[in-house]
Amino acid sequence: MCTQAEVRASFLALEKAIAGLENDVKGPAADVKAMRSDE
């Protein structure tokens, strides 16, 4: 059985990983939008 602290730590790590993925997706998407607006 995991302790509450371990669960919280893994949950925070998961949230951080999700936030990182969202940033990875937003970056290229913003670049594409910028390219399209230049045309």
C-alpha positions, -999 to +999 in steps of 0.1 A: +000+000+000+013+034-009+014+062+017-006+094+010+027+113+005+039+088-022+005+091-040+007+129-039+043+129-051+035+106-081+003+127-089+024+159-089+050+142-112+022+131-135+007+166-136+042+180-144+046+155-172+012+164-186+020+201-184+053+195-203+035+176-230+009+204-234+037+229-238+054+207-264+022+206-283+014+244-279+049+254-291+048+239-326+011+248-330+019+285-323+048+283-348+024+270-375-001+297-367+026+323-370+037+309-404+001+309-417-005+345-406+026+356-425+012+343-458 
